[in-house]
Amino acid sequence: MTRPLVLASGSPARLRLLLDAGIEPEVVVSGADETIDAGLDPAVSTVELARRKANAVAQRLTEHNPAPLVLGCDSMLFFDGATHGKPLTADVATAAWQARRGRSGVLWTGHVLVDLSDGRHVDAACATTVHFAKVTDAEVTAYVAT
């Protein structure tokens, strides 16, 4: 019997990654609070946020049969000694890109997988170095517009 996978995220990039791997999840946006203490280690922060998302969706799906697996994920960039989440406006995204171009940061991603058949879960965080290209202001503007 195949069990369904529920992606507790509205991220088009996360969905595309799973689809490209041949996995077709159901998408349920968690609506979980993404406020986090800025002083936390990024590995801890991303796993905590992923856990909130997975648990929020898992609570809504307790009656499904067969019991799905629920995947929560979150990412943040560690750059210049601070963590940065998703920019909320185009102006913030533009300023961030301009400050980072030609430099590197570390992208942390936390994952939590909850098995609703028995409540077990596994979690992990991983890091990837991201190198920002030396792009022009026009290229930044075009990218942010996407």
PyMOL CGO cylinders between C-alpha atoms (Angstrom):
from pymol import cmd
from pymol.cgo import CYLINDER

trace = [
    CYLINDER, 0.00, 0.00, 0.00, 1.32, 3.43, -0.93, 0.3, 1, 1, 1, 1, 1, 1,
    CYLINDER, 1.32, 3.43, -0.93, 0.96, 6.11, 1.69, 0.3, 1, 1, 1, 1, 1, 1,
    CYLINDER, 0.96, 6.11, 1.69, 0.37, 9.70, 0.71, 0.3, 1, 1, 1, 1, 1, 1,
    CYLINDER, 0.37, 9.70, 0.71, 2.93, 12.43, 1.33, 0.3, 1, 1, 1, 1, 1, 1,
    CYLINDER, 2.93, 12.43, 1.33, 1.68, 15.84, 2.39, 0.3, 1, 1, 1, 1, 1, 1,
    CYLINDER, 1.68, 15.84, 2.39, 3.98, 18.81, 1.88, 0.3, 1, 1, 1, 1, 1, 1,
    CYLINDER, 3.98, 18.81, 1.88, 3.31, 21.34, 4.65, 0.3, 1, 1, 1, 1, 1, 1,
    CYLINDER, 3.31, 21.34, 4.65, 4.54, 24.23, 2.53, 0.3, 1, 1, 1, 1, 1, 1,
    CYLINDER, 4.54, 24.23, 2.53, 3.34, 26.51, -0.22, 0.3, 1, 1, 1, 1, 1, 1,
    CYLINDER, 3.34, 26.51, -0.22, 6.86, 26.84, -1.64, 0.3, 1, 1, 1, 1, 1, 1,
    CYLINDER, 6.86, 26.84, -1.64, 6.83, 26.32, -5.41, 0.3, 1, 1, 1, 1, 1, 1,
    CYLINDER, 6.83, 26.32, -5.41, 10.53, 25.41, -5.28, 0.3, 1, 1, 1, 1, 1, 1,
    CYLINDER, 10.53, 25.41, -5.28, 9.98, 22.64, -2.71, 0.3, 1, 1, 1, 1, 1, 1,
    CYLINDER, 9.98, 22.64, -2.71, 7.05, 21.26, -4.68, 0.3, 1, 1, 1, 1, 1, 1,
    CYLINDER, 7.05, 21.26, -4.68, 9.08, 21.33, -7.93, 0.3, 1, 1, 1, 1, 1, 1,
    CYLINDER, 9.08, 21.33, -7.93, 11.95, 19.47, -6.24, 0.3, 1, 1, 1, 1, 1, 1,
    CYLINDER, 11.95, 19.47, -6.24, 9.62, 16.66, -5.13, 0.3, 1, 1, 1, 1, 1, 1,
    CYLINDER, 9.62, 16.66, -5.13, 7.85, 16.50, -8.49, 0.3, 1, 1, 1, 1, 1, 1,
    CYLINDER, 7.85, 16.50, -8.49, 11.21, 16.33, -10.28, 0.3, 1, 1, 1, 1, 1, 1,
    CYLINDER, 11.21, 16.33, -10.28, 12.09, 13.37, -8.05, 0.3, 1, 1, 1, 1, 1, 1,
    CYLINDER, 12.09, 13.37, -8.05, 8.88, 11.60, -9.10, 0.3, 1, 1, 1, 1, 1, 1,
    CYLINDER, 8.88, 11.60, -9.10, 7.04, 12.29, -5.85, 0.3, 1, 1, 1, 1, 1, 1,
    CYLINDER, 7.04, 12.29, -5.85, 3.58, 13.86, -6.11, 0.3, 1, 1, 1, 1, 1, 1,
    CYLINDER, 3.58, 13.86, -6.11, 2.64, 15.24, -2.71, 0.3, 1, 1, 1, 1, 1, 1,
    CYLINDER, 2.64, 15.24, -2.71, -0.58, 16.84, -1.63, 0.3, 1, 1, 1, 1, 1, 1,
    CYLINDER, -0.58, 16.84, -1.63, 0.19, 20.45, -0.68, 0.3, 1, 1, 1, 1, 1, 1,
    CYLINDER, 0.19, 20.45, -0.68, -1.31, 21.85, 2.52, 0.3, 1, 1, 1, 1, 1, 1,
    CYLINDER, -1.31, 21.85, 2.52, -0.06, 25.26, 3.60, 0.3, 1, 1, 1, 1, 1, 1,
    CYLINDER, -0.06, 25.26, 3.60, 0.44, 25.22, 7.36, 0.3, 1, 1, 1, 1, 1, 1,
    CYLINDER, 0.44, 25.22, 7.36, -0.21, 28.81, 8.33, 0.3, 1, 1, 1, 1, 1, 1,
    CYLINDER, -0.21, 28.81, 8.33, 2.15, 28.20, 11.27, 0.3, 1, 1, 1, 1, 1, 1,
    CYLINDER, 2.15, 28.20, 11.27, 3.74, 31.09, 13.14, 0.3, 1, 1, 1, 1, 1, 1,
    CYLINDER, 3.74, 31.09, 13.14, 7.18, 31.68, 11.61, 0.3, 1, 1, 1, 1, 1, 1,
    CYLINDER, 7.18, 31.68, 11.61, 8.40, 34.04, 14.32, 0.3, 1, 1, 1, 1, 1, 1,
    CYLINDER, 8.40, 34.04, 14.32, 11.69, 32.81, 15.76, 0.3, 1, 1, 1, 1, 1, 1,
    CYLINDER, 11.69, 32.81, 15.76, 14.31, 34.10, 18.17, 0.3, 1, 1, 1, 1, 1, 1,
    CYLINDER, 14.31, 34.10, 18.17, 16.95, 35.77, 15.99, 0.3, 1, 1, 1, 1, 1, 1,
    CYLINDER, 16.95, 35.77, 15.99, 19.69, 34.59, 18.35, 0.3, 1, 1, 1, 1, 1, 1,
    CYLINDER, 19.69, 34.59, 18.35, 19.08, 30.89, 17.78, 0.3, 1, 1, 1, 1, 1, 1,
    CYLINDER, 19.08, 30.89, 17.78, 21.50, 28.79, 15.81, 0.3, 1, 1, 1, 1, 1, 1,
    CYLINDER, 21.50, 28.79, 15.81, 20.20, 28.59, 12.21, 0.3, 1, 1, 1, 1, 1, 1,
    CYLINDER, 20.20, 28.59, 12.21, 20.17, 24.77, 12.27, 0.3, 1, 1, 1, 1, 1, 1,
    CYLINDER, 20.17, 24.77, 12.27, 17.95, 24.84, 15.37, 0.3, 1, 1, 1, 1, 1, 1,
    CYLINDER, 17.95, 24.84, 15.37, 15.77, 27.62, 13.96, 0.3, 1, 1, 1, 1, 1, 1,
    CYLINDER, 15.77, 27.62, 13.96, 15.06, 25.91, 10.66, 0.3, 1, 1, 1, 1, 1, 1,
    CYLINDER, 15.06, 25.91, 10.66, 14.19, 22.59, 12.28, 0.3, 1, 1, 1, 1, 1, 1,
    CYLINDER, 14.19, 22.59, 12.28, 11.91, 24.34, 14.79, 0.3, 1, 1, 1, 1, 1, 1,
    CYLINDER, 11.91, 24.34, 14.79, 10.06, 26.18, 12.02, 0.3, 1, 1, 1, 1, 1, 1,
    CYLINDER, 10.06, 26.18, 12.02, 9.81, 22.99, 9.95, 0.3, 1, 1, 1, 1, 1, 1,
    CYLINDER, 9.81, 22.99, 9.95, 8.41, 21.19, 13.03, 0.3, 1, 1, 1, 1, 1, 1,
    CYLINDER, 8.41, 21.19, 13.03, 5.77, 23.89, 13.55, 0.3, 1, 1, 1, 1, 1, 1,
    CYLINDER, 5.77, 23.89, 13.55, 4.66, 23.59, 9.94, 0.3, 1, 1, 1, 1, 1, 1,
    CYLINDER, 4.66, 23.59, 9.94, 4.54, 19.78, 9.94, 0.3, 1, 1, 1, 1, 1, 1,
    CYLINDER, 4.54, 19.78, 9.94, 2.70, 19.63, 13.27, 0.3, 1, 1, 1, 1, 1, 1,
    CYLINDER, 2.70, 19.63, 13.27, 0.15, 22.27, 12.26, 0.3, 1, 1, 1, 1, 1, 1,
    CYLINDER, 0.15, 22.27, 12.26, -0.74, 20.28, 9.15, 0.3, 1, 1, 1, 1, 1, 1,
    CYLINDER, -0.74, 20.28, 9.15, -0.57, 16.92, 10.94, 0.3, 1, 1, 1, 1, 1, 1,
    CYLINDER, -0.57, 16.92, 10.94, -3.19, 18.11, 13.46, 0.3, 1, 1, 1, 1, 1, 1,
    CYLINDER, -3.19, 18.11, 13.46, -5.60, 18.77, 10.58, 0.3, 1, 1, 1, 1, 1, 1,
    CYLINDER, -5.60, 18.77, 10.58, -5.06, 15.36, 8.98, 0.3, 1, 1, 1, 1, 1, 1,
    CYLINDER, -5.06, 15.36, 8.98, -5.53, 12.96, 11.88, 0.3, 1, 1, 1, 1, 1, 1,
    CYLINDER, -5.53, 12.96, 11.88, -8.62, 11.32, 10.34, 0.3, 1, 1, 1, 1, 1, 1,
    CYLINDER, -8.62, 11.32, 10.34, -7.09, 10.48, 6.93, 0.3, 1, 1, 1, 1, 1, 1,
    CYLINDER, -7.09, 10.48, 6.93, -6.84, 6.84, 5.94, 0.3, 1, 1, 1, 1, 1, 1,
    CYLINDER, -6.84, 6.84, 5.94, -4.25, 5.70, 5.10, 0.3, 1, 1, 1, 1, 1, 1,
    CYLINDER, -4.25, 5.70, 5.10, -2.34, 7.94, 7.48, 0.3, 1, 1, 1, 1, 1, 1,
    CYLINDER, -2.34, 7.94, 7.48, -0.05, 10.21, 5.47, 0.3, 1, 1, 1, 1, 1, 1,
    CYLINDER, -0.05, 10.21, 5.47, 3.51, 11.25, 6.01, 0.3, 1, 1, 1, 1, 1, 1,
    CYLINDER, 3.51, 11.25, 6.01, 3.74, 15.02, 6.57, 0.3, 1, 1, 1, 1, 1, 1,
    CYLINDER, 3.74, 15.02, 6.57, 6.86, 16.90, 5.49, 0.3, 1, 1, 1, 1, 1, 1,
    CYLINDER, 6.86, 16.90, 5.49, 7.62, 20.32, 6.94, 0.3, 1, 1, 1, 1, 1, 1,
    CYLINDER, 7.62, 20.32, 6.94, 10.58, 22.39, 5.72, 0.3, 1, 1, 1, 1, 1, 1,
    CYLINDER, 10.58, 22.39, 5.72, 12.06, 25.80, 6.31, 0.3, 1, 1, 1, 1, 1, 1,
    CYLINDER, 12.06, 25.80, 6.31, 15.16, 27.63, 5.11, 0.3, 1, 1, 1, 1, 1, 1,
    CYLINDER, 15.16, 27.63, 5.11, 17.09, 30.71, 6.11, 0.3, 1, 1, 1, 1, 1, 1,
    CYLINDER, 17.09, 30.71, 6.11, 20.26, 32.33, 4.97, 0.3, 1, 1, 1, 1, 1, 1,
    CYLINDER, 20.26, 32.33, 4.97, 23.15, 32.94, 7.37, 0.3, 1, 1, 1, 1, 1, 1,
    CYLINDER, 23.15, 32.94, 7.37, 24.99, 35.96, 6.01, 0.3, 1, 1, 1, 1, 1, 1,
    CYLINDER, 24.99, 35.96, 6.01, 27.28, 38.49, 7.69, 0.3, 1, 1, 1, 1, 1, 1,
    CYLINDER, 27.28, 38.49, 7.69, 26.75, 36.90, 11.11, 0.3, 1, 1, 1, 1, 1, 1,
    CYLINDER, 26.75, 36.90, 11.11, 22.94, 37.05, 11.04, 0.3, 1, 1, 1, 1, 1, 1,
    CYLINDER, 22.94, 37.05, 11.04, 20.08, 34.88, 9.82, 0.3, 1, 1, 1, 1, 1, 1,
    CYLINDER, 20.08, 34.88, 9.82, 17.73, 36.13, 7.14, 0.3, 1, 1, 1, 1, 1, 1,
    CYLINDER, 17.73, 36.13, 7.14, 14.37, 34.70, 6.15, 0.3, 1, 1, 1, 1, 1, 1,
    CYLINDER, 14.37, 34.70, 6.15, 12.35, 35.39, 3.04, 0.3, 1, 1, 1, 1, 1, 1,
    CYLINDER, 12.35, 35.39, 3.04, 12.28, 39.07, 2.09, 0.3, 1, 1, 1, 1, 1, 1,
    CYLINDER, 12.28, 39.07, 2.09, 8.74, 40.36, 2.49, 0.3, 1, 1, 1, 1, 1, 1,
    CYLINDER, 8.74, 40.36, 2.49, 8.90, 43.16, -0.08, 0.3, 1, 1, 1, 1, 1, 1,
    CYLINDER, 8.90, 43.16, -0.08, 10.56, 43.77, -3.43, 0.3, 1, 1, 1, 1, 1, 1,
    CYLINDER, 10.56, 43.77, -3.43, 12.54, 46.66, -1.93, 0.3, 1, 1, 1, 1, 1, 1,
    CYLINDER, 12.54, 46.66, -1.93, 13.95, 44.42, 0.81, 0.3, 1, 1, 1, 1, 1, 1,
    CYLINDER, 13.95, 44.42, 0.81, 14.79, 41.70, -1.73, 0.3, 1, 1, 1, 1, 1, 1,
    CYLINDER, 14.79, 41.70, -1.73, 16.53, 44.21, -3.98, 0.3, 1, 1, 1, 1, 1, 1,
    CYLINDER, 16.53, 44.21, -3.98, 18.61, 45.68, -1.15, 0.3, 1, 1, 1, 1, 1, 1,
    CYLINDER, 18.61, 45.68, -1.15, 19.56, 42.20, 0.05, 0.3, 1, 1, 1, 1, 1, 1,
    CYLINDER, 19.56, 42.20, 0.05, 20.69, 41.09, -3.41, 0.3, 1, 1, 1, 1, 1, 1,
    CYLINDER, 20.69, 41.09, -3.41, 22.70, 44.26, -3.89, 0.3, 1, 1, 1, 1, 1, 1,
    CYLINDER, 22.70, 44.26, -3.89, 24.45, 43.76, -0.54, 0.3, 1, 1, 1, 1, 1, 1,
    CYLINDER, 24.45, 43.76, -0.54, 25.22, 40.08, -1.25, 0.3, 1, 1, 1, 1, 1, 1,
    CYLINDER, 25.22, 40.08, -1.25, 26.35, 40.17, -4.86, 0.3, 1, 1, 1, 1, 1, 1,
    CYLINDER, 26.35, 40.17, -4.86, 29.81, 38.76, -5.35, 0.3, 1, 1, 1, 1, 1, 1,
    CYLINDER, 29.81, 38.76, -5.35, 29.79, 37.28, -1.83, 0.3, 1, 1, 1, 1, 1, 1,
    CYLINDER, 29.79, 37.28, -1.83, 28.79, 34.01, -0.13, 0.3, 1, 1, 1, 1, 1, 1,
    CYLINDER, 28.79, 34.01, -0.13, 26.46, 32.91, 2.63, 0.3, 1, 1, 1, 1, 1, 1,
    CYLINDER, 26.46, 32.91, 2.63, 25.21, 29.63, 4.09, 0.3, 1, 1, 1, 1, 1, 1,
    CYLINDER, 25.21, 29.63, 4.09, 21.66, 28.47, 3.37, 0.3, 1, 1, 1, 1, 1, 1,
    CYLINDER, 21.66, 28.47, 3.37, 20.30, 26.32, 6.21, 0.3, 1, 1, 1, 1, 1, 1,
    CYLINDER, 20.30, 26.32, 6.21, 17.32, 24.06, 5.61, 0.3, 1, 1, 1, 1, 1, 1,
    CYLINDER, 17.32, 24.06, 5.61, 15.44, 22.15, 8.28, 0.3, 1, 1, 1, 1, 1, 1,
    CYLINDER, 15.44, 22.15, 8.28, 13.23, 19.15, 7.53, 0.3, 1, 1, 1, 1, 1, 1,
    CYLINDER, 13.23, 19.15, 7.53, 10.73, 17.32, 9.74, 0.3, 1, 1, 1, 1, 1, 1,
    CYLINDER, 10.73, 17.32, 9.74, 8.87, 14.22, 8.59, 0.3, 1, 1, 1, 1, 1, 1,
    CYLINDER, 8.87, 14.22, 8.59, 5.89, 13.13, 10.73, 0.3, 1, 1, 1, 1, 1, 1,
    CYLINDER, 5.89, 13.13, 10.73, 4.39, 9.67, 10.35, 0.3, 1, 1, 1, 1, 1, 1,
    CYLINDER, 4.39, 9.67, 10.35, 0.71, 10.03, 11.25, 0.3, 1, 1, 1, 1, 1, 1,
    CYLINDER, 0.71, 10.03, 11.25, 0.26, 6.27, 11.62, 0.3, 1, 1, 1, 1, 1, 1,
    CYLINDER, 0.26, 6.27, 11.62, 2.22, 6.25, 14.87, 0.3, 1, 1, 1, 1, 1, 1,
    CYLINDER, 2.22, 6.25, 14.87, 3.29, 9.85, 15.58, 0.3, 1, 1, 1, 1, 1, 1,
    CYLINDER, 3.29, 9.85, 15.58, 6.97, 9.19, 15.05, 0.3, 1, 1, 1, 1, 1, 1,
    CYLINDER, 6.97, 9.19, 15.05, 9.04, 11.93, 13.47, 0.3, 1, 1, 1, 1, 1, 1,
    CYLINDER, 9.04, 11.93, 13.47, 12.54, 12.49, 12.21, 0.3, 1, 1, 1, 1, 1, 1,
    CYLINDER, 12.54, 12.49, 12.21, 14.26, 15.80, 11.71, 0.3, 1, 1, 1, 1, 1, 1,
    CYLINDER, 14.26, 15.80, 11.71, 17.48, 17.14, 10.29, 0.3, 1, 1, 1, 1, 1, 1,
    CYLINDER, 17.48, 17.14, 10.29, 19.13, 20.34, 9.18, 0.3, 1, 1, 1, 1, 1, 1,
    CYLINDER, 19.13, 20.34, 9.18, 21.61, 20.75, 6.38, 0.3, 1, 1, 1, 1, 1, 1,
    CYLINDER, 21.61, 20.75, 6.38, 23.74, 23.61, 5.12, 0.3, 1, 1, 1, 1, 1, 1,
    CYLINDER, 23.74, 23.61, 5.12, 24.76, 24.67, 1.64, 0.3, 1, 1, 1, 1, 1, 1,
    CYLINDER, 24.76, 24.67, 1.64, 27.14, 27.46, 0.71, 0.3, 1, 1, 1, 1, 1, 1,
    CYLINDER, 27.14, 27.46, 0.71, 25.49, 29.89, -1.68, 0.3, 1, 1, 1, 1, 1, 1,
    CYLINDER, 25.49, 29.89, -1.68, 27.64, 32.07, -3.92, 0.3, 1, 1, 1, 1, 1, 1,
    CYLINDER, 27.64, 32.07, -3.92, 25.93, 35.21, -5.18, 0.3, 1, 1, 1, 1, 1, 1,
    CYLINDER, 25.93, 35.21, -5.18, 26.89, 36.32, -8.67, 0.3, 1, 1, 1, 1, 1, 1,
    CYLINDER, 26.89, 36.32, -8.67, 28.20, 39.80, -9.36, 0.3, 1, 1, 1, 1, 1, 1,
    CYLINDER, 28.20, 39.80, -9.36, 25.06, 41.02, -11.08, 0.3, 1, 1, 1, 1, 1, 1,
    CYLINDER, 25.06, 41.02, -11.08, 24.08, 44.48, -12.26, 0.3, 1, 1, 1, 1, 1, 1,
    CYLINDER, 24.08, 44.48, -12.26, 21.28, 46.54, -10.72, 0.3, 1, 1, 1, 1, 1, 1,
    CYLINDER, 21.28, 46.54, -10.72, 19.19, 45.83, -13.84, 0.3, 1, 1, 1, 1, 1, 1,
    CYLINDER, 19.19, 45.83, -13.84, 19.70, 42.06, -13.36, 0.3, 1, 1, 1, 1, 1, 1,
    CYLINDER, 19.70, 42.06, -13.36, 18.72, 42.35, -9.67, 0.3, 1, 1, 1, 1, 1, 1,
    CYLINDER, 18.72, 42.35, -9.67, 15.57, 44.24, -10.63, 0.3, 1, 1, 1, 1, 1, 1,
    CYLINDER, 15.57, 44.24, -10.63, 14.67, 41.63, -13.25, 0.3, 1, 1, 1, 1, 1, 1,
    CYLINDER, 14.67, 41.63, -13.25, 15.27, 38.76, -10.81, 0.3, 1, 1, 1, 1, 1, 1,
    CYLINDER, 15.27, 38.76, -10.81, 13.23, 40.36, -8.00, 0.3, 1, 1, 1, 1, 1, 1,
    CYLINDER, 13.23, 40.36, -8.00, 10.37, 40.91, -10.46, 0.3, 1, 1, 1, 1, 1, 1,
    CYLINDER, 10.37, 40.91, -10.46, 10.09, 37.11, -10.85, 0.3, 1, 1, 1, 1, 1, 1,
]
cmd.load_cgo(trace, "trace")
